[in-house]
Structures are given as C-alpha cells and as structure tokens.
Amino acid sequence: MNNGYPPNFSPDEFSCKCNKRYCDGDSPNPASTRHLAWVLQRVRDELGGKAIHINSGVRCLEWNKQVGGSPNSYHRKGMAADLDVEEASPEEVGDVIEQLMDSGKIPNGGLGRYPTFTHVDLKHRPSRWGSND
C-alpha cells in the first residue's frame, strides 16, 4: 500500500524540496496532501495517463521564503503543487484542470498558469491567475 496515495503518486513526491535543511520534508497536513494527490491522479487520467512531475509540493516556512512564495501559500499547508506534465504544455494542463474544476470533478480551488508549469491548490474557493505566455 502506498500510504493511501493513488497508484501514480507517492508521499515523497510532495515533500519539501529544501532537502531537509530546514525541515523534515513532511506535510503538516498529510490527509490534505493525500487528497491533492488523488486530485492530480484525476488530472493525470484525464490527460490520458501522461506522467505528472511535482516541481514543488510542501514548502516549509524557510524554503517558501527562499523561493519567493506567498507567506499564505497553500504549499505551506501541504495543499498545493506546481507541476509539469510529460508531453503536455502548461496551457493544455491548465485547460484540463479548469474544465475538471468547472465540472465539479475536482475541487474548484486555485489554478495558476505560468509559462513553464501549472499551479493547483485546494483553496476552498475558486481562484485563477496568470497566463501561459
């Protein structure tokens, strides 16, 4: 068993990328991080099984500061991921996530569009920002 994670994700993929310089890497909210993994599994399935790479998942306070994250970032709560998808553009990924959110197939939280990656989070309200330009 994969600690309740979906088959294509593991807890380590969401660990803080500070490499244990400032924290133990674990999520402060394991249940929410696990839920996020299941949301991303749905995205992966909708994209035809294309591999999702988590660039940034959980962030400790110090690592979040170093990467320029918002002080109230959902990464700090273990409820956000920045990702890229093998063989899919950030625009395509963002469009799929937005369609899934709008249809109620995944929680309608945060979606950030960036030129090289896509941000998704489990905010309790819809939030959209950025562009893929």
Beta strands, then each sheet from edge to edge (+ up, - down):
strand 1: 52-56
strand 2: 80-85
strand 3: 110-113
strand 4: 118-121
strand 5: 127-130
sheet 1: 1+ 2- 4+ 3- 5-
end
